[in-house]
Amino acid sequence: MRADLLADPVDGVDEVLVAVAGVDQALAAGLLRPQPAQVAGLAVLAGAVVGSPLGARVAEAAEKAAAGAAGEEHFISLAVARIALLGSVHDALMERVGQATGRALGDSGGSVPGGGQAENLVLAARSWLADLARAGWQGIDHDLVSGAEPVISALLPEPRLRRLAALLDGFAAELAASCPGSALERIPLRRWGDLWSRAMVLTLPGATEVAVSTVTGRLLPLGVDLHEHATAAQAQVHAVFEPADGGTPYLVRASVSAPKPDTIIGAGIWQLLRPHLSLLAAVSEGRSMELTDMPITGEGDLLWRDEHARLGEPADPFVTARVVLPAAGALPTAPLDRHPARIAVPVFLEGYLAEQGEALTFSLAGQPVVVDTDRVPAAGPLTPEAVATSNACIGLLRWDAGVFRVQPLAVETTVRKKVVALHAGAWAGGAVDKAGVKAEKAATDAATVLRERAGRLLRK
C-alpha cells in the first residue's frame, strides 16, 4: 500500500467541510429565529451547490430559513445539500484510497429512487425532525425529545421503516441524555448534523428501497467489525466473495443488528447477535461458506438467509488477505452511504514497524499510518497491546478527523517464537479460550438476571 498517498491532502475537502460546518452551526442554535452567523452559514451551504441541480432549491431553502420561515420541504432541501456535499468528500477520499491500494474501487451508486406519497408515520417523523431544527441542539428539552417516542414505537413494527426507526431511536436517546441543551458545554455538531440530515432524507418516498439480486459462490471472511450503542449492537462481517462462474472476486459485507439493554456489554453482545447470523460461527472457526442464491444488494451487502448458506472448508483469513484480497474489486457505494465516516476498506499490511507515540502508527516504507486501537472491541481476544507488537494486520482503512487510519480486525504476532493470529471476532461464534469462556459466563449470568426481572414485570 502506498502510505505516502494517504498522507497527502485531498484537494477541495477542507473547503467542502467548511460549508458543512456552516449548516451544523445553524442547527446548533436553531432556525426559529436565526442570527447573522447562522444566516451566513446557510449562505455558504447554498453557495457550495449553486452550480448543481440542487442550486435553486437550496438557495430558496436557505433564504426561507434565514427569515425563520422554513417549512419541512425547506429542511429537506438543506439536509439533501448537506448529504450531497459529504458525498463529494467521500468520493474524493475513495479515489485516493484506490490510488493508495492499487485496487479497483466501485463508483458511487445512482440516485435515490423517488415518487409516491410519504406515509403518515414517515410524515410524523419528519415533523419531529423539523421541530428539532427549529429549536436547535441548544434548545432541546425532555418534552421536545420525548415527542419521538410514539413515532418510533409506531415505526418499529414496520420492516420497511425499521431503518428510519432505529436511527431515530438512537438519535433520540442521545438527545435525551443531553437535555437540557442550554446546559451543554460541548455539542457533537457533526454527528448530530449527520443523524438529523440522514433521518430527514430517509423520510422521502423510496429512500430505503434497494435493488436486490442473488449470488452463488464461496465466501471468504476477513474479519468482524463490531458496533456498539447503548440501545443496539451490530456485527459487520467483511469478506471476499468468489463467484461460482469464475468471475472476478469482490468485497462484500454481511451484517446483523439487535436491540440491547445498556447492561449487556463486552462478550455478552455476541449472545444477542449469534442466533441471527450463522456466519459468525464460520468466522470463529476460520471456515469459508458456500452460498447458493444468496440475496445481495447492488452495493455488496448480503441479505443473509441461513437456508442459502452452508459451512465450507477451512479458510485462513490471513491467506485470503495475502492471496485473494489484492485482486478483489468493489461494488458501487449506495447514495446514502456516501459519507466519509462510512469509509471502511479492507486492507492487508505487513512488513511494517509499529511505533508508539501519541498514537500507535505502522511505518510502511518510512511513512507512518495511524492505527485506531480505540476501535478494537472488548468482546474479543485482540487487544491494543497485541496490535502494537504485531507484524501483519488485516484492517479497515478509515478516514477520521482529517486523517486516514487503520482499524485492526486481526493481527499476527510472535509469542514464544511462534506466530499467533488474534482476531477481534474470534468469540463471535462462541469462545474457546479461558478468557473468552470467563467473559461469556459473566455475560450469560447478567442476561439471565435481566430475563428473570423482565419475566416478573410481565407476570405483574
C-alpha positions as semicolon CSV with decimal commas, in nm:
position;residue;x (nm);y (nm);z (nm)
1;M;0,000;0,000;0,000
2;R;0,124;0,349;-0,089
3;A;0,111;0,505;0,258
4;D;0,263;0,827;0,123
5;L;-0,051;0,890;-0,085
6;L;-0,265;0,863;0,226
7;A;-0,065;1,141;0,392
8;D;-0,111;1,390;0,108
9;P;-0,409;1,631;0,141
10;V;-0,706;1,576;-0,091
11;D;-0,798;1,887;-0,289
12;G;-1,127;2,052;-0,204
13;V;-1,209;1,851;0,107
14;D;-1,138;2,128;0,357
15;E;-1,350;2,379;0,165
16;V;-1,647;2,143;0,150
17;L;-1,624;2,066;0,521
18;V;-1,635;2,440;0,595
19;A;-1,969;2,459;0,412
20;V;-2,100;2,160;0,607
21;A;-1,986;2,321;0,933
22;G;-2,190;2,629;0,846
23;V;-2,520;2,442;0,844
24;D;-2,413;2,246;1,155
25;Q;-2,362;2,572;1,344
26;A;-2,701;2,693;1,225
27;L;-2,866;2,375;1,355
28;A;-2,695;2,415;1,691
29;A;-2,863;2,747;1,766
30;G;-3,191;2,659;1,594
31;L;-3,365;2,806;1,290
32;L;-3,670;2,957;1,454
33;R;-3,504;3,298;1,498
34;P;-3,169;3,270;1,316
35;Q;-2,889;3,513;1,396
36;P;-2,650;3,669;1,140
37;A;-2,386;3,398;1,192
38;Q;-2,642;3,129;1,115
39;V;-2,761;3,312;0,807
40;A;-2,402;3,335;0,686
41;G;-2,353;2,962;0,737
42;L;-2,665;2,882;0,534
43;A;-2,545;3,113;0,258
44;V;-2,214;2,924;0,239
45;L;-2,405;2,596;0,205
46;A;-2,620;2,736;-0,074
47;G;-2,313;2,874;-0,249
48;A;-2,141;2,536;-0,239
49;V;-2,414;2,374;-0,451
50;V;-2,503;2,672;-0,667
51;G;-2,387;2,507;-0,988
52;S;-2,564;2,177;-0,925
53;P;-2,924;2,063;-0,987
54;L;-2,984;2,137;-0,618
55;G;-2,882;2,501;-0,652
56;A;-3,216;2,678;-0,691
57;R;-3,399;2,465;-0,434
58;V;-3,126;2,502;-0,171
59;A;-3,099;2,876;-0,232
60;E;-3,472;2,909;-0,165
61;A;-3,445;2,691;0,146
62;A;-3,154;2,897;0,280
63;E;-3,350;3,220;0,220
64;K;-3,659;3,088;0,399
65;A;-3,452;2,951;0,688
66;A;-3,269;3,284;0,721
67;A;-3,608;3,453;0,762
68;G;-3,722;3,199;1,021
69;A;-3,996;3,080;0,785
70;A;-3,861;2,742;0,673
71;G;-4,108;2,459;0,628
72;E;-4,044;2,086;0,621
73;E;-3,972;2,091;0,247
74;H;-3,701;2,352;0,305
75;F;-3,541;2,149;0,583
76;I;-3,534;1,853;0,346
77;S;-3,350;2,062;0,087
78;L;-3,090;2,169;0,344
79;A;-3,045;1,806;0,456
80;V;-3,007;1,686;0,096
81;A;-2,747;1,954;0,020
82;R;-2,550;1,863;0,331
83;I;-2,553;1,494;0,239
84;A;-2,454;1,572;-0,120
85;L;-2,152;1,774;-0,006
86;L;-2,033;1,499;0,227
87;G;-2,090;1,254;-0,059
88;S;-1,847;1,453;-0,273
89;V;-1,590;1,430;0,008
90;H;-1,647;1,054;0,025
91;D;-1,590;1,017;-0,349
92;A;-1,268;1,219;-0,343
93;L;-1,132;1,019;-0,049
94;M;-1,226;0,687;-0,209
95;E;-1,043;0,787;-0,525
96;R;-0,732;0,845;-0,312
97;V;-0,783;0,507;-0,139
98;G;-0,795;0,340;-0,480
99;Q;-0,466;0,504;-0,576
100;A;-0,302;0,402;-0,247
101;T;-0,419;0,040;-0,252
102;G;-0,391;-0,013;-0,626
103;R;-0,730;-0,183;-0,611
104;A;-1,029;-0,111;-0,833
105;L;-1,298;0,055;-0,623
106;G;-1,660;0,084;-0,732
107;D;-1,811;0,413;-0,840
108;S;-2,091;0,574;-0,644
109;G;-2,437;0,431;-0,699
110;G;-2,725;0,603;-0,875
111;S;-2,974;0,845;-0,732
112;V;-3,216;0,763;-0,454
113;P;-3,545;0,643;-0,609
114;G;-3,841;0,869;-0,551
115;G;-4,207;0,901;-0,638
116;G;-4,523;0,834;-0,449
117;Q;-4,652;0,987;-0,131
118;A;-4,489;0,964;0,211
119;E;-4,683;0,763;0,466
120;N;-4,839;0,919;0,773
121;L;-4,582;0,759;1,006
122;V;-4,297;0,899;0,798
123;L;-4,461;1,240;0,792
124;A;-4,483;1,232;1,171
125;A;-4,110;1,157;1,190
126;R;-4,038;1,442;0,951
127;S;-4,246;1,680;1,161
128;W;-4,047;1,591;1,473
129;L;-3,718;1,641;1,291
130;A;-3,839;1,982;1,169
131;D;-3,923;2,079;1,528
132;L;-3,568;1,980;1,626
133;A;-3,422;2,203;1,356
134;R;-3,629;2,499;1,473
135;A;-3,533;2,451;1,839
136;G;-3,169;2,367;1,768
137;W;-2,945;2,150;1,983
138;Q;-2,915;2,427;2,239
139;G;-3,293;2,441;2,266
140;I;-3,374;2,074;2,319
141;D;-3,558;1,967;2,632
142;H;-3,724;1,648;2,750
143;D;-4,068;1,749;2,622
144;L;-3,936;1,801;2,270
145;V;-3,724;1,487;2,262
146;S;-3,997;1,267;2,410
147;G;-4,217;1,361;2,115
148;A;-4,026;1,099;1,915
149;E;-4,134;0,809;2,138
150;P;-4,480;0,740;1,986
151;V;-4,338;0,786;1,636
152;I;-4,058;0,535;1,696
153;S;-4,298;0,286;1,857
154;A;-4,521;0,303;1,551
155;L;-4,231;0,277;1,302
156;L;-4,053;-0,023;1,457
157;P;-4,316;-0,291;1,370
158;E;-4,292;-0,196;1,001
159;P;-3,996;-0,380;0,838
160;R;-3,973;-0,123;0,555
161;L;-3,943;0,161;0,806
162;R;-3,716;-0,006;1,058
163;R;-3,404;0,163;0,926
164;L;-3,555;0,503;0,999
165;A;-3,693;0,379;1,332
166;A;-3,355;0,251;1,452
167;L;-3,186;0,576;1,357
168;L;-3,449;0,787;1,536
169;D;-3,436;0,561;1,841
170;G;-3,061;0,603;1,885
171;F;-3,071;0,973;1,798
172;A;-3,349;1,045;2,047
173;A;-3,165;0,850;2,317
174;E;-2,853;1,064;2,267
175;L;-3,056;1,384;2,276
176;A;-3,245;1,275;2,588
177;A;-2,917;1,203;2,766
178;S;-2,800;1,556;2,678
179;C;-3,105;1,754;2,796
180;P;-3,135;2,038;2,854
181;G;-2,941;2,160;2,553
182;S;-2,887;2,501;2,709
183;A;-2,658;2,340;2,969
184;L;-2,435;2,157;2,720
185;E;-2,070;2,258;2,733
186;R;-1,988;2,071;2,414
187;I;-2,220;1,974;2,129
188;P;-2,128;1,696;1,879
189;L;-2,215;1,920;1,584
190;R;-2,101;1,695;1,301
191;R;-2,255;1,379;1,448
192;W;-2,594;1,529;1,528
193;G;-2,594;1,706;1,193
194;D;-2,528;1,371;1,025
195;L;-2,805;1,195;1,216
196;W;-3,057;1,473;1,156
197;S;-2,990;1,509;0,784
198;R;-2,982;1,133;0,723
199;A;-3,309;1,083;0,911
200;M;-3,469;1,368;0,720
201;V;-3,372;1,215;0,385
202;L;-3,497;0,873;0,497
203;T;-3,845;1,025;0,524
204;L;-3,850;1,073;0,146
205;P;-4,053;0,816;-0,054
206;G;-3,829;0,540;-0,187
207;A;-3,525;0,639;0,019
208;T;-3,495;0,295;0,178
209;E;-3,555;0,097;-0,141
210;V;-3,261;-0,113;-0,267
211;A;-3,203;-0,325;-0,575
212;V;-3,156;-0,693;-0,483
213;S;-3,017;-0,983;-0,686
214;T;-2,868;-1,322;-0,589
215;V;-2,519;-1,471;-0,592
216;T;-2,372;-1,821;-0,582
217;G;-2,013;-1,897;-0,486
218;R;-1,764;-1,908;-0,199
219;L;-1,747;-1,656;0,084
220;L;-1,407;-1,600;0,246
221;P;-1,436;-1,397;0,572
222;L;-1,167;-1,144;0,657
223;G;-1,287;-1,014;0,994
224;V;-1,568;-0,868;1,202
225;D;-1,631;-0,504;1,281
226;L;-1,841;-0,472;1,597
227;H;-2,050;-0,158;1,653
228;E;-2,199;-0,093;1,995
229;H;-2,452;0,165;2,112
230;A;-2,633;0,190;2,442
231;T;-2,955;0,059;2,285
232;A;-2,830;-0,150;1,991
233;A;-2,539;-0,354;1,859
234;Q;-2,427;-0,460;1,512
235;A;-2,166;-0,701;1,380
236;Q;-2,050;-0,648;1,023
237;V;-1,852;-0,929;0,863
238;H;-1,617;-0,813;0,587
239;A;-1,536;-1,083;0,332
240;V;-1,424;-1,161;-0,021
241;F;-1,677;-1,335;-0,246
242;E;-1,561;-1,568;-0,524
243;P;-1,838;-1,621;-0,783
244;A;-1,906;-1,981;-0,881
245;D;-1,874;-1,888;-1,251
246;G;-1,509;-1,795;-1,203
247;G;-1,565;-1,419;-1,224
248;T;-1,352;-1,159;-1,050
249;P;-1,377;-1,179;-0,669
250;Y;-1,516;-0,874;-0,495
251;L;-1,567;-0,732;-0,147
252;V;-1,895;-0,794;0,033
253;R;-2,040;-0,745;0,380
254;A;-2,292;-0,931;0,593
255;S;-2,444;-0,754;0,892
256;V;-2,665;-0,840;1,185
257;S;-2,816;-0,595;1,432
258;A;-3,007;-0,639;1,755
259;P;-3,150;-0,415;2,026
260;K;-2,980;-0,446;2,363
261;P;-3,001;-0,318;2,720
262;D;-2,712;-0,097;2,824
263;T;-2,605;-0,354;3,084
264;I;-2,507;-0,608;2,816
265;I;-2,152;-0,519;2,711
266;G;-1,833;-0,693;2,601
267;A;-1,860;-1,061;2,511
268;G;-2,228;-1,063;2,603
269;I;-2,309;-0,877;2,281
270;W;-2,230;-1,189;2,077
271;Q;-2,508;-1,374;2,258
272;L;-2,756;-1,123;2,121
273;L;-2,622;-1,137;1,765
274;R;-2,519;-1,503;1,728
275;P;-2,866;-1,657;1,681
276;H;-2,938;-1,432;1,384
277;L;-2,626;-1,491;1,171
278;S;-2,471;-1,836;1,126
279;L;-2,177;-1,670;0,951
280;L;-2,043;-1,564;1,291
281;A;-1,972;-1,930;1,373
282;A;-1,777;-1,970;1,048
283;V;-1,570;-1,662;1,136
284;S;-1,478;-1,807;1,477
285;E;-1,386;-2,143;1,326
286;G;-1,186;-1,996;1,037
287;R;-1,411;-2,153;0,773
288;S;-1,545;-2,042;0,437
289;M;-1,913;-2,061;0,346
290;E;-2,074;-2,185;0,027
291;L;-2,356;-1,959;-0,085
292;T;-2,637;-2,056;-0,320
293;D;-2,873;-1,786;-0,449
294;M;-2,793;-1,561;-0,153
295;P;-2,970;-1,221;-0,182
296;I;-2,733;-0,927;-0,223
297;T;-2,777;-0,556;-0,277
298;G;-2,610;-0,371;-0,560
299;E;-2,367;-0,226;-0,305
300;G;-2,235;-0,564;-0,183
301;D;-2,442;-0,613;0,133
302;L;-2,552;-0,974;0,171
303;L;-2,910;-1,004;0,297
304;W;-2,824;-1,312;0,499
305;R;-3,051;-1,617;0,483
306;D;-2,923;-1,929;0,657
307;E;-3,104;-2,156;0,411
308;H;-2,885;-2,021;0,130
309;A;-2,555;-2,095;0,307
310;R;-2,362;-2,397;0,427
311;L;-2,032;-2,431;0,609
312;G;-1,734;-2,473;0,377
313;E;-1,369;-2,572;0,400
314;P;-1,115;-2,412;0,637
315;A;-1,013;-2,068;0,512
316;D;-0,744;-1,875;0,699
317;P;-0,827;-1,502;0,678
318;F;-0,458;-1,416;0,650
319;V;-0,421;-1,645;0,348
320;T;-0,728;-1,479;0,198
321;A;-0,579;-1,136;0,269
322;R;-0,245;-1,224;0,112
323;V;-0,369;-1,415;-0,192
324;V;-0,725;-1,312;-0,281
325;L;-0,777;-0,962;-0,139
326;P;-0,528;-0,782;-0,370
327;A;-0,729;-0,888;-0,677
328;A;-1,073;-0,822;-0,526
329;G;-1,281;-0,541;-0,666
330;A;-1,556;-0,337;-0,500
331;L;-1,918;-0,271;-0,588
332;P;-2,067;0,081;-0,610
333;T;-2,146;0,277;-0,296
334;A;-2,512;0,339;-0,216
335;P;-2,610;0,708;-0,245
336;L;-2,698;0,746;0,124
337;D;-2,375;0,570;0,228
338;R;-2,153;0,826;0,053
339;H;-2,015;0,975;0,372
340;P;-1,655;0,995;0,495
341;A;-1,748;0,820;0,820
342;R;-1,878;0,521;0,622
343;I;-1,544;0,455;0,452
344;A;-1,423;0,111;0,563
345;V;-1,200;-0,053;0,303
346;P;-1,040;-0,391;0,389
347;V;-0,659;-0,378;0,362
348;F;-0,370;-0,606;0,449
349;L;-0,047;-0,468;0,592
350;E;0,278;-0,646;0,675
351;G;0,646;-0,567;0,698
352;Y;0,575;-0,253;0,896
353;L;0,742;-0,111;1,204
354;A;0,500;-0,042;1,489
355;E;0,584;0,278;1,675
356;Q;0,410;0,410;1,985
357;G;0,394;0,789;2,022
358;E;0,089;0,999;2,093
359;A;-0,084;0,734;1,884
360;L;0,024;0,394;1,756
361;T;0,149;0,402;1,396
362;F;0,258;0,144;1,142
363;S;0,555;0,271;0,944
364;L;0,544;0,149;0,582
365;A;0,850;0,239;0,375
366;G;0,920;0,519;0,622
367;Q;0,568;0,662;0,602
368;P;0,357;0,633;0,922
369;V;-0,009;0,523;0,911
370;V;-0,215;0,594;1,223
371;V;-0,367;0,285;1,387
372;D;-0,707;0,332;1,552
373;T;-0,677;0,099;1,852
374;D;-0,976;0,270;2,018
375;R;-1,197;0,075;1,777
376;V;-1,067;-0,263;1,898
377;P;-1,369;-0,414;2,080
378;A;-1,351;-0,560;2,428
379;A;-1,558;-0,855;2,303
380;G;-1,260;-1,049;2,168
381;P;-0,902;-1,156;2,237
382;L;-0,749;-0,882;2,020
383;T;-0,600;-0,604;2,234
384;P;-0,420;-0,275;2,162
385;E;-0,108;-0,430;2,318
386;A;-0,118;-0,720;2,071
387;V;-0,161;-0,476;1,783
388;A;0,146;-0,282;1,899
389;T;0,365;-0,596;1,885
390;S;0,221;-0,732;1,557
391;N;0,397;-0,788;1,227
392;A;0,093;-0,834;1,000
393;C;-0,255;-0,683;1,014
394;I;-0,593;-0,722;0,846
395;G;-0,776;-0,396;0,894
396;L;-1,025;-0,144;0,767
397;L;-0,891;0,177;0,616
398;R;-1,099;0,466;0,751
399;W;-1,090;0,845;0,745
400;D;-1,145;1,034;1,068
401;A;-1,071;1,391;1,174
402;G;-0,887;1,463;0,852
403;V;-0,655;1,160;0,871
404;F;-0,660;0,812;0,719
405;R;-0,645;0,545;0,990
406;V;-0,633;0,167;1,003
407;Q;-0,877;-0,015;1,231
408;P;-0,733;-0,360;1,315
409;L;-0,962;-0,661;1,265
410;A;-0,691;-0,922;1,314
411;V;-0,316;-0,933;1,363
412;E;-0,032;-1,182;1,351
413;T;0,218;-1,152;1,632
414;T;0,501;-1,365;1,765
415;V;0,461;-1,535;2,102
416;R;0,746;-1,759;2,223
417;K;0,892;-1,774;1,873
418;K;0,558;-1,888;1,732
419;V;0,334;-1,685;1,501
420;V;-0,009;-1,640;1,658
421;A;-0,318;-1,488;1,496
422;L;-0,558;-1,282;1,709
423;H;-0,899;-1,183;1,571
424;A;-1,141;-0,920;1,704
425;G;-1,427;-1,154;1,612
426;A;-1,275;-1,474;1,749
427;W;-1,554;-1,508;2,008
428;A;-1,834;-1,426;1,765
429;G;-1,945;-1,787;1,728
430;G;-1,851;-1,894;2,080
431;A;-1,541;-1,857;2,297
432;V;-1,297;-2,146;2,341
433;D;-1,002;-1,989;2,527
434;K;-1,009;-1,932;2,903
435;A;-1,052;-1,554;2,887
436;G;-1,337;-1,586;2,638
437;V;-1,517;-1,857;2,834
438;K;-1,495;-1,647;3,150
439;A;-1,631;-1,339;2,972
440;E;-1,914;-1,543;2,818
441;K;-2,014;-1,683;3,157
442;A;-2,028;-1,338;3,314
443;A;-2,241;-1,213;3,025
444;T;-2,471;-1,515;3,049
445;D;-2,527;-1,452;3,421
446;A;-2,617;-1,088;3,351
447;A;-2,857;-1,187;3,072
448;T;-3,023;-1,446;3,297
449;V;-3,086;-1,189;3,570
450;L;-3,238;-0,950;3,315
451;R;-3,469;-1,220;3,177
452;E;-3,587;-1,310;3,528
453;R;-3,662;-0,946;3,610
454;A;-3,842;-0,897;3,279
455;G;-4,045;-1,211;3,346
456;R;-4,155;-1,080;3,686
457;L;-4,263;-0,749;3,534
458;L;-4,465;-0,926;3,263
459;R;-4,635;-1,151;3,517
460;K;-4,743;-0,846;3,713
